[in-house]
């Protein structure tokens, strides 16, 4: 990333796609009657919406580059936090759903960590560091949820 505006454009797109995908997965799970997984995906969609709001607020006074889908520089085909669409399978179990979510959040963490490691811009470093810290918390929370699930305990319904 060469400019803060480019970083924020990527962040807004990443968080938008993550919120959309997790929201789609939450709706699919709830419709299929898999309510526990639906709640998990809805919570992750809400986290992404919070990050999106933060990124948009930071971009409020800036002119961001208008980028087409193919102009974003993602490590893979989709933005890092776009959870695997196959997770819309109505028979997905909580363990698989947690793994899909962990993979998506870990990819987001890796993306922001790579930006942090590769930029010389002090303002990008500050922003990327904040997003690394937030994504690291999500990864840690998902790992905690996985441990709870594997030990037979219910996932927390709040925070």
N, C-alpha and C positions, 0 to 999 in steps of 0.2 A: 504494500500500500504506500502510495507516494504522498497522499494528502488526507487530512482529517475528513474532508468531504467524501472522498472515495471510501474510506473506512466506514463512515456512517451510512453511506448508500448500501454497502455490503451488509452492514448490521441490520438495517431496516428490512432489507430483502430476506435475510436469513431468519429473522424473528417473525416476519410476516408469514413466510412459508411454514415455519415450525408451528405457529399458532393455527394456521389453516389445516395443516395435516393432522396435528393432534386433535383439533376440533372435529375433523371428519372421522377420525378413528373413534373418538368418544361417542359421536352420534351413531356410528355403525354398531358399536358394542352395546349401547343403551337400547337401540332398536332391536337388537338380537337377544336382549335379555341378559347380557353379560354385564351387569351393573357395576360390579367391583372394578373390572377393567375399564369400563366407561368412565367411572369416577377418576381413576388414575390418569387416563388420557386427558380428561377435562382439566384436571389440576395442572398438567403440563402445558396445555393450551393457555391456561390463565397465566402461568409463569412467562410464557413467550409474549403474551400481550403486555405484561408489565415491562419486559425488556424492550418491546417495540415502542411503548409509550416513552420510555426513558431515552431511547435513541432518537425518536422524533423530536422530543423536547430539546435535546442537545443540538439537533440539526435545524431547529426553528429559525435561526437568524442567518443560516448559511445557504448558499446555492449549491445543491447537490448535483452531481452529474446525472443526466438521464441515461440509464443503461438498459439495454435490451437483454433478454434472457441469456443469450450467448456471450455477453460481454462481462458477466461476473466471473471472477477467477476463483472457482471452487476447487477443492482438491479432488472432487468426483463429479459425476454428471449433475447431481442436484445440490442444492445448498446443504451444508453439513447437518443441520438439524431436521431436515425433512425425513421424518420417521418412515421406515419401510411400509409401503402401501399394502403389502401382503398382510400386515397386521389388522386389516379390516376383516379378516376371516372371523365370522361370528363365533367360531368354536375355539378361538385362541384362548389359551389358559393364562392365568395371571403371571406365571413364571415367564412364559414367552413374551407377554406384553411388557413385563419389567425389562426383559433383555432388549427388546426393540427400543424402549425408551432410553435405557442405559446406553445403547449404541448411538442413538441420535444425540443425546446430551454429551457423550464422550467426543463425538465428532465435532460438535460445537466448541467444546473445550479445546480440542486440538487445533481447530481453526484459529481461535483467538490467541492461543499460546504461540502458534506459528507467526501470527502478525506481531505479537509482542516481541518475539525473538528476532524478527527480521527487519524491524523498522528502526530508523535513526531519529525519527520525528518525535520530539518529547511529548507533544500533545496526543499523538496516536498511542504512544507508550502508556500514558496515563489512562486513556480510555480502554485500551486493550487489556491492561492490568485489571481494571474494574470488571470487565466482562469475563476474564479468566477466573477471577475470584467468585463471581456469581455462578458461572457454569460449574466450577469445582464443587460448590455447595450442592448443586442439583445432582451431580454425579455421586457425591457422598450420600445424599438423601436416598437416591435410588438404590445404592448398594445396601443401605440400612434397611430399606423396604424389602430387598431381596432376602436379607438375613432373617427378617421377621417372617416372611413367607415361608422360607425353608425350615424355620423352627416351628412352624404351625401356628404362629400368631397372626392376628388380623392386621391388615395395613391400617395405619392411622387415617382417620377420616378428616382430620384438619392438620395443617402445618406439619 
